[in-house]
Amino acid sequence: MGYKNTHIKDCTASTTCTDLDANSECSGSTSGSLCQCKTDYVIGSAGLCVLPVTSTVCTATGTECNSITNALCDTTALKCKCGGITAMVENKCTGKACTASTTCTALDANSQCSGTTTGSVCQCSAGYLMGSDGKCASGAATVLVSVTMLFACFITRLL
């Protein structure tokens, strides 16, 4: 896949492309080669290469989904998906549309609406972050879960 017309760039080496987008590469090494998305990446709405949410395969640890904002691993389907207060829009997870915080708190008690007008979206409340389970958790709890998962992976590697 190539870039949108505004991002097409001639190249002869991948470094020429990665200066433009870290997830791109040069299609060849001769004159006339163009930058393109790396394997498994697609053009996102901003014209840059992104991992598509629902086709990204993940394992039970879910770390493969970390590069997709607000995505988490569906450990049953082993595919990345969007968290509870987010929805997939153009292959990325963005806050669900809302005009009142009750819309968001019905999905997650620790979330709120970013405003009261069209274009407002659900987001985690102040002091909360999207956890690996797709729920808004206090910043300390999110760090604890991440450290615990990292420690579990480390122990598994030692065994």
C-alpha positions as CSV (number, residue, x, y, z in Angstrom):
1,M,0.0,0.0,0.0
2,G,1.2,3.5,-0.8
3,Y,0.7,6.8,0.9
4,K,-2.2,9.1,0.2
5,N,-1.2,11.4,-2.7
6,T,0.0,14.1,-0.3
7,H,2.5,11.7,1.3
8,I,4.0,10.0,-1.8
9,K,7.7,10.2,-1.7
10,D,10.5,8.8,-4.0
11,C,13.1,6.7,-2.2
12,T,16.1,4.5,-2.7
13,A,16.5,3.4,0.9
14,S,14.1,2.7,3.8
15,T,15.6,5.4,5.9
16,T,14.2,8.0,3.5
17,C,10.7,6.6,4.3
18,T,11.1,6.1,8.0
19,D,12.0,9.8,8.3
20,L,8.5,10.4,7.0
21,D,6.7,7.6,8.9
22,A,8.3,5.1,11.2
23,N,6.0,2.3,9.9
24,S,6.9,2.7,6.3
25,E,9.6,1.3,4.0
26,C,11.0,1.8,0.5
27,S,9.4,-0.4,-2.2
28,G,12.8,-0.9,-3.8
29,S,16.3,0.4,-4.1
30,T,16.2,2.0,-7.6
31,S,15.0,5.3,-8.9
32,G,11.2,5.4,-9.1
33,S,10.7,3.4,-5.9
34,L,8.1,4.8,-3.5
35,C,7.5,4.7,0.2
36,Q,4.9,2.3,1.3
37,C,3.5,0.9,4.6
38,K,5.3,-2.0,6.2
39,T,3.6,-5.4,6.0
40,D,0.4,-5.6,8.1
41,Y,0.1,-1.8,8.2
42,V,-2.5,0.3,6.4
43,I,-3.0,4.0,5.7
44,G,-4.8,5.7,8.6
45,S,-7.0,8.8,8.3
46,A,-4.0,11.1,8.9
47,G,-2.2,9.5,5.9
48,L,0.3,7.6,8.1
49,C,0.8,3.9,8.4
50,V,-1.1,2.3,11.3
51,L,-1.9,-1.2,12.4
52,P,-5.6,-2.1,11.7
53,V,-7.4,-2.8,14.9
54,T,-9.5,-5.9,14.2
55,S,-7.0,-7.8,12.0
56,T,-4.1,-7.4,14.5
57,V,-3.5,-10.8,16.1
58,C,-2.6,-10.9,19.7
59,T,-1.7,-13.4,22.4
60,A,-3.1,-13.6,26.0
61,T,-0.6,-11.0,27.2
62,G,-2.1,-8.5,24.7
63,T,1.1,-6.5,24.2
64,E,0.7,-6.7,20.4
65,C,-2.2,-4.2,20.8
66,N,-0.2,-1.6,22.7
67,S,0.7,0.4,19.6
68,I,-3.0,0.9,18.8
69,T,-4.4,3.7,21.0
70,N,-7.1,2.4,23.3
71,A,-7.0,-1.1,21.9
72,L,-6.8,-4.3,24.0
73,C,-6.6,-8.0,23.3
74,D,-9.7,-10.0,23.0
75,T,-8.2,-13.2,24.6
76,T,-11.0,-15.4,23.2
77,A,-10.7,-14.3,19.6
78,L,-6.9,-13.4,19.9
79,K,-7.5,-10.2,17.9
80,C,-7.2,-6.6,19.1
81,K,-10.4,-4.7,19.8
82,C,-11.5,-1.3,21.1
83,G,-12.1,-0.8,24.8
84,G,-15.5,-0.2,26.5
85,I,-15.8,3.6,26.1
86,T,-14.2,3.5,22.6
87,A,-15.4,2.5,19.2
88,M,-13.5,1.7,16.0
89,V,-13.5,4.5,13.5
90,E,-11.3,4.2,10.4
91,N,-9.2,1.4,12.0
92,K,-8.5,3.2,15.2
93,C,-10.1,3.2,18.6
94,T,-11.6,6.6,19.5
95,G,-14.0,7.7,22.2
96,K,-17.7,6.9,21.6
97,A,-19.9,9.9,20.7
98,C,-21.7,11.5,23.6
99,T,-23.5,14.7,24.6
100,A,-23.8,13.9,28.4
101,S,-21.6,12.1,30.9
102,T,-24.4,9.7,31.7
103,T,-23.9,8.2,28.2
104,C,-20.3,7.4,29.2
105,T,-20.8,6.4,32.9
106,A,-23.3,3.8,31.7
107,L,-20.3,2.2,29.9
108,D,-17.7,2.8,32.6
109,A,-18.2,4.5,36.0
110,N,-14.8,6.1,35.8
111,S,-15.4,7.9,32.5
112,Q,-17.0,11.2,31.4
113,C,-18.1,13.0,28.2
114,S,-15.5,15.5,26.9
115,G,-18.3,18.1,26.3
116,T,-22.0,18.7,25.6
117,T,-21.9,19.4,21.8
118,T,-21.7,17.3,18.7
119,G,-18.2,15.8,18.4
120,S,-17.8,15.2,22.1
121,V,-16.5,11.7,23.0
122,C,-16.3,9.5,26.1
123,Q,-12.9,9.6,27.9
124,C,-11.5,8.4,31.1
125,S,-12.1,10.8,34.0
126,A,-9.2,12.9,35.4
127,G,-6.7,10.6,37.2
128,Y,-7.8,7.5,35.3
129,L,-6.2,5.8,32.3
130,M,-7.5,3.1,29.9
131,G,-6.4,-0.2,31.5
132,S,-5.4,-3.4,29.6
133,D,-9.0,-4.6,30.2
134,G,-10.5,-1.7,28.4
135,K,-11.8,-0.1,31.6
136,C,-10.8,3.3,33.1
137,A,-8.6,2.6,36.1
138,S,-6.7,4.9,38.5
139,G,-3.3,5.7,37.2
140,A,-1.7,3.7,40.0
141,A,-3.8,0.6,39.4
142,T,-2.9,0.7,35.7
143,V,0.8,0.9,36.5
144,L,0.4,-2.0,39.0
145,V,-1.3,-4.2,36.4
146,S,1.4,-3.4,33.8
147,V,4.2,-4.2,36.2
148,T,2.5,-7.4,37.3
149,M,2.1,-8.5,33.6
150,L,5.7,-7.7,32.9
151,F,6.9,-9.6,35.9
152,A,4.7,-12.6,34.9
153,C,6.3,-12.6,31.4
154,F,9.8,-12.4,32.9
155,I,9.1,-15.4,35.2
156,T,7.6,-17.3,32.2
157,R,10.8,-16.7,30.2
158,L,13.0,-18.0,33.0
159,L,11.0,-21.3,33.3
